């Protein structure tokens, strides 16, 4: 048997909440970058990205995510920064799927922010 400790569900829930809180702090510190990340992700998911534009688009998104990691490497932004940025571990074949997953995570953060702070969306 290995000596690897398997985290309990309570520990995983605690880690998730810490990650969401750090991510929320990053959003408060960098609201313009957060809006640009959401806009870029919507574009990537809804449009066809030419393979020639992949590097430029992935790098732009990676730099925005890197800016968000200034609040801490435990945020979800750090995970996606390393998995999207082509200078890190980002790979073209997983780009759209990773962006779709990031969109879902951002939705979770937004829901938590709405619940905890009574934030209203004004259109």
Long-range contacts (C-beta under 8 A, 24 or more apart in sequence): 18-74, 19-74, 19-75, 19-76, 20-76, 20-108, 20-109, 20-112, 22-71, 22-72, 22-74, 22-75, 23-68, 23-71, 23-75, 23-76, 23-77, 23-109, 24-109, 24-112, 24-113, 25-71, 25-72, 25-75, 26-68, 26-69, 26-70, 26-71, 26-72, 26-75, 26-77, 27-68, 27-109, 27-113, 29-70, 29-71, 30-67, 30-68, 30-70, 33-64, 33-67, 33-68, 34-68, 36-64, 37-61, 37-64, 37-65, 37-68, 37-106, 38-103, 38-106, 40-64, 41-99, 41-102, 41-103, 41-106, 42-103, 44-95, 44-96, 44-99, 45-96, 45-99, 45-100, 45-103, 49-95, 49-96, 51-92, 54-86, 54-92, 54-95, 55-86, 58-84, 58-85, 58-86, 58-90, 58-92, 58-95, 59-85, 59-86, 59-87, 61-85, 61-99, 62-86, 62-87, 62-88, 62-90, 76-102, 76-105, 76-109, 80-105
